[in-house]
Amino acid sequence: ACARAGADPERRALAGGEDYELLFTLCAALSPAVLQRRLGVPVTEIGAITRVRGLRGLPAAAQRGWTHF
């Protein structure tokens, strides 16, 4: 579909469309697997909060994201 529309599939996947996911942080004592069992819904770890500023390890398209305001 992206080829037909002349769109970059990586950019579409990382920074396009409607996203309705809950983003949250956990304390180190609670693993995503434990939370997933407790909630009964999939939980995906996408990163970690560190003292180093900025985003690390993401393609440039993912760092742009969507400007909400």
Helices and strands as residue ranges (DSSP letters): H 2-5, H 9-15, H 32-39, H 60-64
